[in-house]
Amino acid sequence: MIINCNISVITICFNNPEELRNTLDSLNSQTISPFEHLIIDGSNNDAIRMLLQKDIYKKPWRRAIHEKDRGISDAFNKGIAYSKGKWILMLNAGDRFYDNYSLKALQQAVISKENINWLHAKYQLNRGGIDVVIGKPHDPSKAYRGMRSICHQTMLISRSLYEKHGSYDESLKFGMDYDFLLRIKDEPFYFLPEPIIKYDTTGLSSVNYLESLKQTGNIYRKHFGNSIKQRLWAFRLRFLHFLLHSPAGKLLYRVKTMLRMENI
């Protein structure tokens, strides 16, 4: 049994107590407790504050910061600044751990892999009306593909990386996680080949997928300049997005999952 967990779990939220409840329940059910669970609440009402007053959600390792923020990046950065753990995991309101052992799996990974600065894992999401598990090891040579196979909610990042590479770019409405990934892309990491997170597809970047995709391209060009390969990949993702929202596309995707090709 792991006694000392050095992971700070940071959850940002805004006027979404029901989504936060899912995240709280998921964290409460873990077989080990985090070093801390820090809730960054930028809401303009008291719904989340009232939710956290329920006895079931009062934990010695949980605390909340209730104050307005300037957006997602600012909320992320507040979480980093207020947190104290050696490792930091961003688990947004609505996102959940895959099972009761997910936090333990993350902690065991950073204990066993001593020479890494970050890790990421597989994750579950709903795509085309089907729950699928996807995720591939980070490949710096394929940075043009954006966050296609990486979910920031599975990215466990050492505090030292934020100190070395800086925090999240507050000028970005979407893609701040991708921008940070490009800054740390050559740092030693580990891929945990099991699902750790159930990703909430109702989040801002998912709902505004095409706008997010456009910003991803701008971020890539900021770091690497213009790239035909990146533009072609973005065109592919736009095509697949529209296809997946059609009856024919959903049928094709079901066939794809039956063939175990959902991770391609």
C-alpha positions in Angstrom: 0.0 0.0 0.0 1.3 3.5 -0.9 1.2 5.8 2.1 2.6 9.0 0.8 1.1 10.4 -2.3 2.9 13.5 -3.7 0.3 14.4 -6.4 -1.6 17.6 -6.4 -4.9 17.2 -8.3 -6.2 20.6 -9.6 -9.8 21.0 -10.7 -10.9 24.2 -12.3 -14.6 25.0 -12.5 -17.1 27.7 -13.4 -20.8 27.6 -12.6 -20.9 23.8 -13.1 -21.6 22.1 -9.8 -23.1 18.9 -11.3 -19.9 18.4 -13.4 -17.8 19.1 -10.3 -19.8 16.6 -8.3 -18.8 13.8 -10.8 -15.1 14.8 -10.3 -15.4 14.9 -6.5 -17.1 11.5 -6.3 -14.4 10.0 -8.5 -11.6 11.4 -6.4 -13.3 10.4 -3.1 -13.5 6.8 -4.4 -9.8 6.4 -5.0 -8.0 3.8 -3.0 -5.4 6.4 -2.0 -5.8 10.0 -1.3 -4.0 12.7 -3.2 -1.4 15.0 -1.5 -4.1 17.6 -2.0 -7.2 18.3 -4.2 -7.2 22.0 -5.0 -10.4 23.4 -6.5 -10.1 26.7 -8.5 -13.6 28.1 -8.6 -14.1 31.2 -10.8 -17.9 31.1 -10.6 -20.1 34.1 -10.3 -22.6 32.4 -8.1 -22.5 30.3 -4.9 -23.5 26.9 -6.2 -20.1 25.3 -6.0 -19.3 26.9 -2.7 -22.5 25.4 -1.3 -21.7 22.0 -2.9 -18.4 21.9 -1.1 -20.0 22.5 2.2 -21.6 19.0 2.1 -20.0 16.7 4.6 -19.2 14.1 2.0 -17.0 16.5 0.1 -15.1 17.9 3.2 -11.7 16.2 3.2 -8.5 17.2 5.0 -6.7 17.1 1.7 -9.3 19.2 -0.2 -9.4 23.0 -0.3 -11.0 25.6 -2.6 -10.0 29.0 -4.0 -13.2 31.0 -4.8 -12.2 34.0 -6.9 -12.8 35.3 -10.4 -10.2 34.4 -13.1 -9.4 35.6 -16.6 -10.0 32.2 -18.3 -8.8 28.6 -18.3 -5.1 29.4 -18.5 -5.3 31.8 -15.6 -7.2 29.2 -13.5 -4.6 26.6 -14.4 -1.8 28.9 -13.4 -3.6 29.8 -10.1 -3.8 26.1 -9.3 -0.1 25.6 -10.0 0.8 28.6 -7.8 -1.4 27.6 -4.9 -0.5 23.8 -5.0 2.3 22.2 -3.0 2.7 18.7 -4.4 5.7 17.5 -6.4 3.5 16.3 -9.2 0.5 18.1 -10.7 -2.5 16.7 -12.4 -5.2 18.9 -14.1 -8.5 17.1 -13.7 -11.2 19.5 -14.8 -14.8 19.6 -13.4 -16.7 16.8 -15.3 -13.6 14.6 -15.9 -13.3 11.5 -13.8 -10.7 8.9 -13.0 -11.2 5.7 -15.0 -11.6 3.5 -11.9 -10.8 3.5 -8.2 -7.2 2.6 -8.7 -6.2 5.3 -11.2 -4.5 7.7 -8.8 -2.6 4.8 -7.3 -1.5 3.7 -10.8 -0.1 7.3 -11.4 1.7 7.3 -8.1 3.2 3.9 -8.7 4.4 5.1 -12.1 6.3 8.1 -10.9 7.9 6.0 -8.1 9.1 3.3 -10.5 10.2 5.7 -13.3 12.7 7.8 -11.5 14.2 9.6 -14.5 11.1 11.2 -16.0 9.7 14.7 -15.8 6.2 13.9 -16.9 3.9 11.1 -18.0 0.7 10.6 -19.8 -1.7 7.6 -20.3 -4.6 6.3 -22.2 -8.1 7.7 -21.6 -11.7 7.0 -22.3 -14.0 9.3 -24.2 -17.3 9.1 -26.1 -16.8 9.4 -29.9 -19.5 8.8 -32.4 -21.8 7.7 -29.6 -19.4 5.0 -28.4 -17.2 4.9 -25.4 -13.7 4.1 -26.6 -10.2 4.0 -25.0 -7.5 5.8 -27.0 -4.1 7.2 -26.5 -0.6 6.7 -27.9 2.9 7.5 -26.6 4.0 11.0 -27.2 6.2 11.3 -30.3 7.9 14.7 -30.7 8.3 14.1 -34.5 4.5 14.1 -34.7 3.9 17.3 -32.9 2.0 18.6 -35.9 -0.9 16.3 -35.0 -1.7 18.4 -32.0 -3.4 16.7 -28.9 -4.9 13.9 -31.1 -3.6 11.0 -29.0 -2.8 12.9 -25.8 -5.2 14.2 -23.2 -4.0 16.8 -20.8 -6.1 15.3 -18.0 -3.7 12.3 -18.1 -0.6 14.4 -18.1 1.1 14.2 -14.8 3.7 16.9 -14.7 6.5 17.5 -12.3 6.5 21.0 -10.6 10.1 21.4 -11.9 8.9 21.5 -15.5 6.6 24.4 -14.8 9.5 26.2 -13.1 11.7 25.5 -16.1 9.3 26.1 -19.0 6.8 28.5 -17.5 3.1 28.2 -17.0 0.2 28.3 -19.4 -0.2 31.1 -22.0 -3.1 33.3 -20.8 -3.5 34.8 -24.3 -4.9 31.4 -25.5 -8.6 30.6 -25.2 -8.0 27.0 -26.4 -4.8 25.0 -26.9 -2.9 26.2 -23.8 -2.2 22.5 -23.0 -0.9 21.9 -26.6 1.3 25.0 -26.3 2.8 23.7 -23.1 3.3 20.2 -24.6 5.4 21.8 -27.4 7.6 23.4 -24.8 8.2 20.2 -22.9 8.1 17.8 -25.9 11.8 16.8 -25.6 11.7 16.2 -21.8 12.0 12.6 -20.6 8.5 11.1 -20.1 6.7 7.8 -19.6 3.6 6.5 -21.3 1.3 4.5 -19.0 -0.4 2.0 -21.3 -3.7 1.9 -19.4 -6.7 4.2 -19.2 -6.6 6.6 -16.3 -9.2 9.2 -17.1 -12.8 9.3 -18.4 -12.7 12.5 -20.4 -15.7 14.8 -20.4 -16.5 15.7 -24.0 -18.8 18.6 -23.0 -15.8 20.8 -22.1 -15.1 24.1 -23.9 -12.5 22.9 -26.3 -14.6 19.9 -27.3 -17.7 21.9 -27.8 -15.8 24.5 -29.9 -13.7 21.8 -31.7 -13.3 23.7 -35.0 -12.2 26.9 -33.3 -9.9 24.9 -31.1 -8.4 23.2 -34.2 -7.7 26.5 -35.8 -5.9 27.8 -32.7 -3.9 24.5 -32.6 -2.6 25.3 -36.0 -1.6 28.9 -35.0 0.2 27.5 -32.0 2.2 25.0 -34.1 3.2 27.7 -36.5 4.3 30.0 -33.6 6.8 27.3 -32.5 7.8 25.8 -35.9 6.7 28.0 -38.7 4.5 27.2 -41.6 4.0 23.4 -42.3 2.2 21.8 -45.2 2.1 18.6 -43.2 0.4 20.3 -40.3 -2.2 21.9 -42.6 -3.0 18.6 -44.3 -3.4 17.0 -40.9 -5.7 19.8 -39.8 -7.8 19.3 -43.0 -8.0 15.6 -42.2 -9.3 16.3 -38.7 -11.9 18.7 -40.0 -13.1 16.2 -42.5 -13.3 13.4 -39.8 -15.2 15.8 -37.5 -17.9 16.4 -40.0 -18.0 12.8 -41.1 -18.3 11.6 -37.5 -21.4 13.8 -37.0 -23.2 12.2 -39.9 -25.2 8.9 -39.8 -22.8 7.3 -42.3 -19.8 8.4 -40.3 -21.1 7.0 -37.0 -21.7 3.7 -38.7 -18.2 3.6 -40.2 -16.8 4.4 -36.8 -18.6 1.5 -35.2 -17.1 -0.7 -37.8 -13.7 0.8 -37.0 -14.0 0.1 -33.3 -15.1 -3.5 -34.1 -11.8 -3.8 -36.0 -9.9 -2.4 -33.0 -8.8 0.6 -35.1 -10.2 3.4 -32.9 -6.7 4.5 -31.9 -5.7 5.1 -35.5 
